[in-house]
Every structure is written in structure tokens, then in C-alpha cells.
Amino acid sequence: MKNNCRRFIRLAWLALSLGTVQTAHAEKADRDKPIEISADRGNLDQLKGVTVWQGNVIIIQGTLKLNADRATVSQDKQGNQTMQATGRQVTFRQKMDGKNDWIEGQANQLDYNTVTHVAVLTGNARVKRGNDLVIGNVITYNTETEMYEVSSGASSNGGRVTAIIQPKPRDNSPAAKKPDGNAP
């Protein structure tokens, strides 16, 4: 039953992603914007390539804003980065490319890897994209393929995940109707 639920959620998100590919991308211009980090404290270890920010951490890059209690960023010699943000509640918000909609998320921990382009939200995780919402204990999101996987883990809601997906707007224009005048 648990595998069927996971498969259903993956299929639902796949259908949603395929139906909204143009609107689901995060703001592409953000990649070229400077990154601003503010926190109560920061430590940089240049030899290890590790930076730790603690206390009311706010990271802003273009329309992306992330809030956490602690963020650790590591960079290898090739420039690949990983980030782990933790806190009572880690939150992020970013504008979707070409739309006035936002993607928002929250979890107890957020891990991101620039090589795999995978973000993992763990612990009371939820992601809202426009008016669509997915909730689970762990949400894994590939920012390149826009594929989600949601699992319940050992959550208090009986091992279930939730997805709320809005219907796609119907095109009622005359061009969308069949020759007999009816909608397809």
C-alpha cells in the first residue's frame, strides 16, 4: 500500500510537471545575481572550503530567499557546492520564471547539491508551487528534471503523504472547440 501511494504521488507530480513545464521553472535570472548572506555569526575555513552561518540565517539571491537557524556550505576544488540548512523551520521562497507565481517550501532540514541538482527537504516537509501543495516527511526535488518524490517516513500522520493539485484551466476559446461547437 505504501509503495502504491508513493507511485501515485510520483505520477501525480509527473502529470503536474508535464502540464506546467513552462511555469514551473525557478527564476533563471536569479543564477546570475549576487548572493547575500546575513546571520548572527559566520565562520569560514578556506582550507576545507566550508562556511558555517549561525543564528537567524537569511540567504538572498535575486527572488530566492531562504531562512534557517544554521547553514553550512561546502565547496570542493572543482567549485561544486553542497548546502545544509537546519532549524526549527527552514523556509524558502522563489519566483517562478515568467509568472507571478512562487514556489515555497519548509522543512526541518534542507540539503542541496549543485552536482546532482537535488534538494532534499526532511522533517515536516511541504512544498507549494502556485496553488498546488505536497506534504510529507521527506520531499526530494530535482531542480533540473523538476521531478518530485514524496515519502512519509515515520511521520505522525500514519505514514501518509498528501498532494493537492489544482485542475488545469480549461480553454473555452472558440479555437479550442470541436467543429460541432462543443468543447473537446
PyMOL commands that set and color helices and strands:
alter all, ss='L'
color gray80, all
select helices_A, chain A and resi 2-19+21-24+28-32+174-176
alter helices_A, ss='H'
color red, helices_A
select strands_A, chain A and resi 36-38+41-45+50-61+64-75+81-95+102-113+118-129+132-142+147-151+162-164
alter strands_A, ss='S'
color yellow, strands_A
deselect
rebuild
show_as cartoon
